[in-house]
Amino acid sequence: MEEETLNPQSKTLTSEDDNNGDQPMPDLPDQDPGSSDSDSDSGSEDGDQAQKNLQLQTLEAELSTNPGNYDAHVQYIKILRQIADIEKLRQAREAMNELFPLTPSMWQDWAKDEASLSTGSDAFPAIEKLYERGVFEYLSISLWRDYLDFVQENDPSVRECSPAGILKARDLFERALTAAGLHVSEGSKLWEAYRKFEQAIFDATDETDNQARDKQIQRIRTIFHRQLSVPHVNMRSTLLDYKAWEVEQGNILNAGSSDLDGISSHVASAYKKALEMYNARVHLEEQICRQDMSDSEKLQHFMSSGDPARVQMLYERAITEFPISSYLWLDYTHYLDKTLKVGSIITNVYSRAVKNCPCVGELWVRYLLSLERGHASEKEIAAVFEKSLQCILTLDEFLDLYLTRIDGLRRRISCPVEGESVLDYSLIRETFQNASEYFSQYLKNTDGLLRLHAYWARLELNLHKDLQAARGVWESLLKICGSMLEAWQGYITMEADLGHVSEARSLYRRCYSKRFPGTGSEDICYSWLRFEREFGSLDDFDRAVQKVTPRLEELQLFRSQQESKLTEEGENSSKKNVRDKRKQVSEIPDEHHPAKRQKDASQKPKKAHGKDSDVLNPGEQTVEKIKPKGDKPDIQNEQRMKERVPEKTKAYADQCTAFVSNINLKANDEHLRQFFSDVGGVVAIRLLHDKFSGKSRGLAYVDFSDDAHLVAAVAKNKQMLLGKKLSIARSDPKHGKKEHARGSESRESAETSNGPRAHQALQSSHNRGSDNVQLRGRNTFAIPRNVLALGQTANKPKTEEQGEDKPKSNDEFRNMFLKG
């Protein structure tokens, strides 16, 4: 690739191959100002410049509102390079690098642009610093090569081969080999560059200085031996180069053969071992170089076992290919924590990891721990912690970060390390206060907030020795989570452990009448009684019993009402489901409805009063008249509908369900299944939960395969499960259905046997209310009060036997019709 440079006179990039795919604007050739071609080119140039300015304004607006837009940063830098706006370009690169790592090609472009603009020796340190920043962020052989070439060409001490310059260059080459010398596919380029540098020094050495020349020869030989022990491509070519070089030094070797004759045994052994390692790795390297392979498959080919240095090299290569893979960074840092444990290498990797994956809370937590292991300063740790708070997105990760920070402060205060300044406890208190203010808005009545305040109170009491401060922490938590049983229990436990019986008793008095989720209200009452039994006097125990007993009775009554209500709701729900099923069947047209056909069949002409007569009852004539003429029964459809109805109600007819209450809130489906294991036949268990808190309500429905198993299950009523006596009863959703059916049958019987009068009376009763309503007292039915009894005239005096004519009740009047 031809090197790209920036022409300061024309302020345009000149390059044949831009790494970022830019199309730089070339210098304009000299032309006659008056020519039409010049005018046309000038107009085209003005149009392109206006378009680029518009793009720059759009990108600047986007980055001002959304500085985390990576693609906008890349595009902004690309256009600034095209128009050669040097100051803005520097600012744009710095702004992007504050948020994101730059790719190796972007660092190369930056360094080359600065080098093309600055020719003096003053610019060398700034450009050298750019290369240092670049090789730190990603592994790149080409970037290291550019860095080494830049130092050899532009550093005066290296260019003049002064002792200090040679030492500097060697140190830089060794750093490059440490970072990338084990790179299988490209590492040999660095080894060759190192040998050439040492060969150039040998060539420049005075021929009369044999000692210096021998020393330099040995240094080059050592580099060859080191390279031959490393698996990389073209190992045989390297062996041939080494043998040819030895021949030049006067050693007798067969330079044209790739065998190991004439080579020292330790070098030959190392070469064979490296060649075996390369042959085992070569097929993976070929897969990595394939363009048609998916990222996940390519990532798997990077992973391999071996010594830590080689494994670390594979990780570095992988993260260069997949820089934003959080899984890869987590795996890489975990490996380093396990193998290296401490050192600047680990902290450097973590700093790069959080820059590539800033929203992964686990990386920040492990970064803080790594800094603490490396005995980093409080200022550095605090800076990393503050930066992490700006990147994390989830509340759980926020809480984990705060707790990790507090853990570190506690360790440094309670167990200070020699040579480190002692930290003040106010740092812990300030961190707790910031965390409490933030999480109180989002974690109300949660275990996370309870854990934070319990930790805080414990440190105030044990580390800072301030009881009043610890009580203040608990009181502040109760203001936020007063309906959380665990908060009260934590406060009471602290006072009881300290032997403060009166203070603990006063807390029980404050909370025993509060309403807590689930069985928490009962639990706090029983806890108070247990406390008084263990810590209080007999009078204290009696007073607690006197306080707690009415509360427990009230809670028991409330639970019973809730269970009854829930049972009723379950039965009503079952009834509703049955009605919905019936409604679906009733939507079938009347002429095809099986129930209609059954009713029509029952209303065929009958003989009246047992005599051979064809006279129809009036009610039956009415039915026959409204029946459509020519209606022929569809026998197949009728049979199909008769078969269909039982299928829809079969689930309700076969349902055998038990309703279980007073279940321990810690019990789950498996506990209930084990409880009924001796009964058997359990089909399904539906444990009911609170829709807001998600906690168990202590109620469940248990379905059994048949009625025999259900009866055996109900027989286990009042048996214990997890310390609580279960209440088990049959859940019968068919009860309401049967009552409804009995009412319907009585009406049909009355209609068919008693004619239109009974039909009208029953219809009137149905219109007034439900089928089960019975009229009682002196209310009359169907006749007014001023109607005289049969056979009585208005002028005939009443006899003593007759007495007052009493109106007939509903049942009496109905019986009169039935007997008649």
C-alpha positions, 0 to 999 in steps of 0.5 A: 500500500502506498503511503498516504500523505497530507499536502500542507500547501494544497490542504488535500490528501494525496493517496492512491489507496486510502485505508478508510475507503475515502476518495480524497480530493486531488490537487488541481492542475494548472489551467488557463483561468479563462478556459471553459474547462477551468470554469467547469472544474471550478463550479464542480469543486464549489458544489462538492465543497458545499455538499461536504460543508452541509454534511459536516453541519449535519454530523456536528449536530448529531454528535452534539446531541448523541456523542456516543454515535460511533458511525457519526464519529467515523464519517465526520473524521473521514470528511475532515480528512478530505477537506484537510481541516487540520485543527478540526481533524485533531479535535475530532480524533481526540473526541472520538478516542475519549469514548472509543478505541480507534482502529489500527488503520485510524491510528496509522492515518493519524500518525502519517497525517501528523508526520506529513505536516511536521518535518522538524524534530519538535514533532517527533515526540508527539507522533511517537506518542500517537504510535504508543497510544495506538499499539496499546489499544489493539494488536496490529503487526502493520502498526508496529512495523510503521512505528519501528520504521518511523523511529529508525527514520526520524529519531536522530539517535537511532539514525546515527547509530549512537549507543543510546539510539541503538539501545532504544531501538532494541528495546522497542523491537523487544516490546514488539516481539513480546506483543506480537512475536508469537503471531502465527501468520504475521509475527515473522515480519517483526523477526525479520525486521529485527534481524535486518536492524541488527545486520545493518549495525553489523555492516556499519561496524568497523571491520578492524573491531573484531570483538564488536563484530563477533558480538554482533554476529552472536546477537544475530544468531540468537535472534535466528535461534529464537525465531526458529523456536516459534511456530509461524508461517514459512518456518522452512524458509526461515531455516534456509535463511539461517543456514545461508547466513551461517555459511556467510559466517564461514560455517560449513552447512548445506544451505540448499537443504531444509534438513537439520544437519550441522545445526546444534541439537538444542536449536534443532529440537526447538525447531522440531517442536515449533514445527509440530505446533505449527502443523497442529495449528495451520488448519485453524489459521486457514479457517480464520483467513476464509472470507465466507466464514461466520464470525462465531465460527471464526471466533471458535478457531481462535481459541486454543490451549497452550502456555499462557503467552501463546493463549494470550496472543490468541486472545489479542488476535481475537479481540482485534477481530471482534472488539465489541464482543463482551463474551470474549472480553469477559473470557479473556480477563477471567483467564488473566485473573486466573493465571496472572492474578496481579500486574499491569498487564491485567489492569491494561487489559481491563482498561481496554475492555471497558472502553470497548464494552462500556455497558458491561457491569461485570467488567467494571466490577472486576476492573475495580478488584484488579486495581485493588489487587495491584495496590492502585491509588485511591485517586485512580480507583475513584476515577474508574468508579465514577466513570463506570457510573456513567456507563452502566444501564441496569439497576442490578449492575449499579448496585453491584458497583456500589457494593464493590466500591464499598467493599474496597473502602472497607478493606483498606480502612480495616486492613491498611497496607504498609506504605498506603495512606489511611482512608477516612471513614467518611468516604464509606458514609458518603458512598452509602448516602449517594447509593441510598439517595439513588436506589430509594427511587427505584428499589423501594421494598426490595431485597437490594435496598435492604441489603444496602442499608443492612451493610451500612448499619453494620459498618456504622456499628462495627467499623465506626463504632457509632450505635446512633448512626446505625439506628439512624440507618435503620430508621431511614430504611423504615421510612422507605420500606415500612411495609417490608417485614425483613426491614423490621426484623433486621433492625430488631435483630441488631438490637437483640444481638446487642442485648438491648431488650427494651429497644427491641420490644419497642420495635415489636410494639411499633410493627406488630399491628402493621399489615405485611404481605403474605403471612408476614403479619402472623409471623411478626406476632409469633416472633414477638412471643418467641422474643419475650419467651427468650429474653423477657420476664413472665409479665412481659410475655403475658403483656405480649400475649394480651397484645398479640392474641386479638391481632391473630384472631383478626388475621385468622378471620380475615384469612378465612374470609379471603379463602371463602371469597376465593373459593366462591370466585373459583366456583363462579368462574367454573359456572361462567365457563359452563355457561360460555360453553352452553352459549356456544351450543345455543348459537346453532340455529333452532332447526338444528339444535338438539335440545330444540328437537328433543323438546319438539319431540316431547310435545307431539300430540297426546291422548287427553286424560287417558281417553282415546281422543285426538284433541290436543292441549292448548299449549301443545297446539300452540307449539305445533302451529308455530312449527314451520311446515314441511320441516323434516328432521335431519337425523344425521345432523341431530345425531352429530349435535347430540355427540358434540354437546357432551364433548364440550362439557366432558372436561367439567363432568370429569373434573376432580379438584381439591381446594387447599388452603393455609399452605406455608408460603415457602411451599411450592408445587413439589412440596404439594406433590410429595404431600399427596404422593401416598394418595396418587392420581395428581394431574396438575397443581395450581399454586396461587400467587399475589399478582403484585408481589408474586409471592404465594397466597397460601392457596392452591387447586389440585386436580386428580385423575378420578374421584377415588383419588380426590376422596383420599386426598380430602381425607388428609384434611388437617394434616401438617405440611411444613409446620402448617395444618392444611385445609383440604376440601372438594372444589365442585364447580358443577354444583351451580350447574346442577341447581340450574338444571333442576329448576329448568326441569321443574318448569318443563314438567309444569308446562307439559302437564298443567297447560297454559295456566301453570305455564303463565304462572311459572313464566311470571315467577321466572321473570321476577327473579331467578329459578330458586326464589321462593315467595313466602308469607301471606303473599298470594299467587295468581288470584286477588284477595277480594275473590271469594272461595269456590261455592260461596256467594256474596250474601251467604253468611259465613259459618263458624267452620268456614271462618275467614277465607285466607289467601292461598300461598304459592305452594298451596296454589301450585299444589291445588293445580297439580291435584286438579 
